Amino acid sequence: MNGTVSDGEIQSERQPGRVRRNASIFLIVKDIFLGRKPSLNDLAKRSFEPDKPEEFKEASVVSDSEEIISSSEKENAEFDDENVKNILRISCRPDAIQNAAEHENKFLSEHCKNVGLLADIGCGTARMSRILRDGYAGYHGFEFSKDMVELATLNVQQVVCLDMLRIVEGYNNELSFNEDTRKIAKLAGVLRQRLDEFPVDLVELSVMDKSELSNLLVAAQKMIDRVYQEREALYEQGAQDLFDRLEEVKSRKALIVEGDAAKAKMSPEIYDRVICCFFTSGNFRDEDRKVYDKQYLDRMGKFIEIYNNFYGALKPGGKIFFSIYRGDEESNSFAERTQRDFYRKCGLDLITGVGSPFVATRQGNFWSRRWTKESVLKNLAYCGISADQVSFHKLGKGDIGWMVEIRKPYPTEMLKQETPVTIKIRNGKLDIPEGLLRGIGGENRELLGKIMCL
């Protein structure tokens, strides 16, 4: 059965014999409001299991032809936990990459203000759900690694708890609460302060820290429960706005989707922003290939499949942002040197020679390419995205990378384009080029057809 991602639902193609957990993060909050005590097992999570790629084989690389030769030994398709975590650890990052990450956070904070639903491809620990939490009304994180999904789930749960705690804490001095409620408001401040001390990237946490975070989240949920138990008394003290604001937080949609983002079936035009951070777009590849030559790099099936999927789910006027390593002559190999230094610091063995357009490692299924503007535009063209929709912004110091911006035009903008468009009639129906239809969904397509007939 084919599922669909809509504004409040994410599903996938279902396969028999597999158990899935389908619980929204706000089921926890709903339990609190209904007087039920949620357990730690009620973590907010939607998951699906796509067809898993073939195992990544241990390989050596011939630099001249970019050919990966399989050996008899095979690495696990799921990369080693510590290798994944090292990639996210700040302590392993060269200065240039850390600077680019900080610039990326600032850039997205400025360009993701007052938006509705935000999709985060390859969300990792869902750190952007916290960094951008004041800018969006809903968050969908897509992640393939089960280990990262567990941490991402904690992160989005933490975002909700922090928002609710701030609201309750802020009423400590605004109303003449009774003594018990005043204690609750003070407790909200203590919990909020402690939760704020946890790093955005939860990968840095020890087992003991994770346990403490989970306990704090349960305590916060119980405290919100107490506030709602006092609802009638607080209404009498004029605290209607308190519950209005709590209900607003409750109405937010926050989901972590486990699986291959290319395989998620989504309703059209639901996202205001789509982001893909920390150079993750350079990791999307077809793992069954043995040769990654220029012809393939200009038409990367996995990359195209993912962005074709999310471009269709983007609202007209919406934007996609993704960061990439630079591979043009102007970068003067700076990005490549930085990549190789980065992976070595993570304890990974490089299997690509200097000058290869990508860097691959023996352990962990890591593969990360660098891009030219020409190659980006060629790949995006297969998604129906034209060059005039794409902008490149310098990312960080030096010439390490770009932030790529894609804007989806409104239907009226597409009709005003200067480039002539040939509309053919086949079997009595309009045959409109797919490139023109991109960004025009649902009823607007029928409307466009009528306009073209005039």
N, C-alpha and C positions, 0 to 999 in steps of 0.2 A: 504494500500500500504506500502510495506516495504521500508524504506529509508536506505541509506548507508553513513557512514562517510568516506570521502576520504580526500586527502591532503588539499582540500579547502572547504569541505562541510560537514556539520553534520546534519543528519535528524533523524527521529524516526518513529516508526509505527504511522500512522496518524489515528485519530479518527474523525468521522464526527461531525459537529456542534461546533467545537472548533476553536477559532481564535488564530493564532500564529503570532508572530513577527519574521521575518527572515531577519535580517539586519546585515551585517558584520560591524565590527568597522571601516573598511576602506571605507565604504560607506560615512562616514562623511568626511574623507580626500578626497575621490573622488569628493564629492560635492564642496569642497573648490577649487579643481583643475579645476573644470568645471565652476567656477564662481558662483555657487549657495550657498546661505547662509544656513548652517545646523541649525536646531533647537535643543533644549534640548531633544526633543522627538525622535531624531535620534540616541539615545544612542546605542552603539554597543551591540547587543544581539541576540543570537539564542536561541530559547526556544522550548521545547516540553514538553508535559504533559504525563508522563507514568501513568499506572494504579496506583491509590493511594492505599497504604496499608490500612488495616483495622485500625480503631481507636485504639490507645494504651489505654488499660483499666487500671484504677487505680487498684493497686495491692498491696498485701503484699507478702513477700517471706519467705518460709520455708527454712532455710539455709542448712539443711542436704540434702535435695533432689533437691535443686535449682528449686523448683516449684513456678511458679507465679500464684496466684489464683485471678481470675477476680472478681471484686465487681460490684455492680449495677451502681456505678458512673463511668463515662468515661471521660478521658482527651482528649483534642483535639489532633488529629494526627499531626498537625502543632504545634511544641512546642512554648511556650510562648516567645515572642520577646526578652524580657529582659533576660530570662534564656539563650537563645542562645548567646546573646551579652556578658553576664557575662562570659561564657566559654572562649571567645576570649579576654576579658579584662585582660591586664597585672596585674592590681591591684588586681585581684582575684586569681592569680596564686601563689601557694606555691613556695618557692625559688627553690626547686628541679625541678619543672615542667618548670619554667622560664629558668633555666639553660639548661634543655634538649632541649627546643625550640631554644635557642641560638646556642647550639651545632648542632642541626638539620640544622639550616640555614647555618652554616659554612660548614658542611659536604656536603650538597647538592650544595652549591656554588662551592666546589672543584670538585664535580663529575658530574656537569651539565655544563661544559665549552665546547664551540664550538660545540653545538649539533644543530640538525635541529628542528624537531617538538617535543614539550614537552606536555604531558598530565598531568593534576593535578586533581586527584580524590578527591571529597569532598573539593573543593578549598576554600570554605568559602568566604572571602572578596577578594580572588585572591591576597593575599599579596605576594605569591611566584612569581607572574608575575613581581613584582617590585624588590624583593630580587635577583632573578635570571635573570633579564632582559638583562644583558650583556652576558649571556651564551647561549641563544637559538635564533633560527630564527623564531619560531612560537610557540604559546601558545594556548592550548585548556583547559579551566577550566570546570569541571563538578560539578554542585551543585544542591541539591534537594530543599533547602530552598529559597523561593521567596525573602525573606528579604535580604538574603546574596547575591543573584544574582544581586539585585539592586546595592549593594555596590561593588561587583566584577566588574560590568560593568563600574562603575566610575573609578575603579582602573586600568583596562586595557586601558581605554581611556586616563587616566593620563600618563601611561607609554609611549604611542605613542607621546603625546604632549610634554612630557619631552625630549624625544629623538630628536624631531624636533627642539625644542627650543634650545637645546644645540648646535646643528649644526649651526643654524642661529647666535646664540650668539658668537660662536667661530670665525665667519667671521668678527666680528666688527673691528678687528685690522689687518686683513689679506689683505683687499682690500681697495682701495680708493672709498668707496661707496659715492654716493651723500648724501646730508644732510638728506633727508627724509629716505633713506634706512638705514643710520647710526642710526637714531632714532629708527627704527624698530628693528635693531640688539640690541640696548641697552634695548628696551622694552622686547625683548626675554629674556635677562638676568634677568630682574626684575620679569617677569612671572615665569621663571624657578626657581628662588630662592624661590618665594612664594609657588609654587607647591611642591617643595622639603620639605617644612616645614610641610606638612600634614603627619600624621602618616601612616605607612604601613598598619596597621589594621584600616580601616576607621570606624570600629564599635565604636571607641572612639569619633567620631564627633557629635557635636550638630546639631540641625536642621539649625541653622544659619551658622555653618561651612560648612555643606553640600551645602547650597545655595551659599556660597562664592566659594567653589570648582567648582561648576557647572558654575558659572559666569566666573571664571578664565579660565576654559577649553574652553568656548565660545570665550573669548578674545584671547586665544592662537590660536584657529582655524582661527579667523579673521586676526590675524597677519600673519599666514602662507599664507593666501589668498593674503595679500598685497605683500609678498615676490614674489609670483608667478606672480602678476601683473607687477612686475619690472623685470621679467625674461629676457626679451630682452636686457634691459640696463645692467643687471648684467652679461649676456653672454659676452657683449662687454668688460667688465672689467675682464674677465677671471674667472668667477664664475661657470664654467661648473661643477666642482667638488661639489660645493654646492648642485646643483640640483641632481647630481648623488647620493649623500648621502641621500638626502631627499626621492628620489625614492626608495632607498634601505629600508628605514624605512617603506615607504608606502607598499612595497611588503611583509612585514611581515604579518603573519596571527595570529590574536588574536580573539578568540571566547570564549564566556561564554555560556555553554550549561545548560539549566535548565531542570532537570529531574533526573530519576534514571539511574545512570551510568551502571547498569547491563542490561538495556534495550536498550541502544544505539547500533545501528547496524553500524559497522565500517568496512571499507576496511582493508584487512590484511596488515601488515608490513608497517605502516605509521609513527609510533612514534619511536624516538631515545631514549627518556626517558619517563618513567611513574613514577609519584611520588604520594604519599598519606601521608600527613603530620599530625603532632600533634596528634598522636595515633588514628587517625580516623578509621583505619582498624579494630580496636577493637569494633567499633560501628555497623559494618555490621552484621545484624542478620535477621532471618525470624520472623517477628513480629506476625505471626498467631500462633506461638507455645506457649504452656503453661509451658512446661518443657524444661529447658536448662541444660541437664545432660552432663556427660563426653562424651557419645557417640555422642551427637549432637555437642559438642564443638570441636570434632575431625573431624567433617564433617559438617561445617556450610554452608548451601546452598547458602545464599546471598553472603557471602565472596567468595565462589568458583565461583559463577556466574560472579561476578565483575572481579575477576582476570583472569578467563578463557577468558573473553571478551577482556581484555586489553593485555593479553599475546599474543593472536592471532593478535592484532593490533600492536605489537612490532616488530621492524625490527630485523633480525638476527644480533647479536653483540650488540643490545640495552640492556638497563637495567631498571629494576623496583626497586624503593626504597620505603619502607614504614616503619613507626615507630610504635612500639608496647610497651605496658607495659609488664614487666617481671612478670611471675607467678611461677617461679621455686623456689626450696628450697634455692638456693644461694642468692636470693633477700631478704630472711629473712623477708617477709611481708612488706618490705619498700615501694614497689610500691602500695600495697593495702592501707596502711596508708596514703600515699600521695594522692591517688585518693579520698579517703573519706574526707580528709581535703579540697581538692580542691572543691568538689561539695558542701560541707557545706559553704565554702566561697562564692560560687555563689548563696547562698540562697535556695538550693535545699534540700528536705527531703529524706534521704536514706531509701530504703525499702529492702535492702539486709543485712544479718547478716555478722559479721566478719568471715572470712574464706571462704566465697563464692568466686568462681573463677571469678566473675564479680561484678560490682557495678551498681545498678539501682536506679533511683530516682522516687519519686511520681509524680513530675511535669516534664513536658518538654520532655517526651519520651526518656530520656537519658538511655543508657545502654552501659557499657564499660567493656570489658573483659581484663584479663591478660593472657599471653601466656607462654607455655613452648616451647622449640625448637622442641620437639617431635610433639606437636600439630600443630605448624606452618607447619612442613614438611608433616604431614598427610593431612592437608587441601590442600596444594599446589600440592601434588601428584595427587589429583583429577583434577587438571588443566593441567596435563601432565608435571609437573615440577619436576625434580628429585633432590635428596638431594645434588648432586655434583654441581648443579647450584646455590645453595643458600649459602650466607655468612651472619653471624651475627656480627654486629659491636656494641660495647658498646655505649650507648647514654647518655651523660651527666654525672654528678657526682653520686656516689653511684651506686645502682643497680636498678634504676627505669625502664630502658627499653633498647631495642635494635633498631638499624636501620637494617632492613632486606634488603639485596641486592640479586636480582635475575638477572642472565645474560642469555640471550637467545643465544644459540650457533649457529654458521654458519653450513649449511648442511654438509660441509666437515669435520667439527669437530665431528659431530654426526656419520659419517661413520667410523671415526677412534676410536670410543669408544671400550674399551676392553671387555665390557660385551657382550657375544654372543646374537644375536638377531635371532629369528626364523621367517622366512618369508614363509608363506604358499601360495599356489595357490588354489584359489576357483573360479570355473566356468571360468577357463582360465585367471583369473586376479590375480595379486599379492595382497595378504592381509598383509599389513604392519602394525605393531602395532601402535596404535594412539600415544603412548609415543614417538616413533621414529619420527613420522610425525610432532610433535610439533616443531615449529620453522622453518618448511619447508613449504613454501606456494607457490601457483601458479604453474609456470612452473617448479620450482625446484622439486616438487613432482614427476612430470612425469620423470624428469631427474634421480631422485633417483631410480625410478622403473627400468629404463633402465640399470643403473649401477648394480643393484642387479641381473639382468638377466645374466650379463656377467660371 
